[in-house]
Amino acid sequence: MPVTLDVRLADASNLPLHHVNVVGIRFARNEFFVTLGVVMPPDLPEIAAAQQVGYLEAQPVFRFALSCETMEKFLAMAAGQYDQQTKLTDQLNSPDDK
């Protein structure tokens, strides 16, 4: 009989923090492959070059794989966090009714 245990992440404050603004996801039969990357805002000469080739190139920072079960948990958790952040941001940005 399978045993389910509660798993909690230890303190991650010692890990490097990267601001990611590009995400690529591919799937296979039983997993998802996620690549996180960064693209710097282009300056004027870079904009012209990017328009000629049709894209900006992002620097990959990290790649990982998730099982289907873990992806389902991740999506639910991410949606909940997104909803909480959106509500808090809306509250902070709304004019006071006083």
Secondary structure, 3 states (H helix, E strand, C coil): CCCCCCCCCCCCCCCCCCCCCEEEEEECCCEEEEEEEECCCCCHHHHHHHHHHCCCCCEEEEEEEEEHHHHHHHHHHHHHHHHHHHHHHHHHHCCCCC
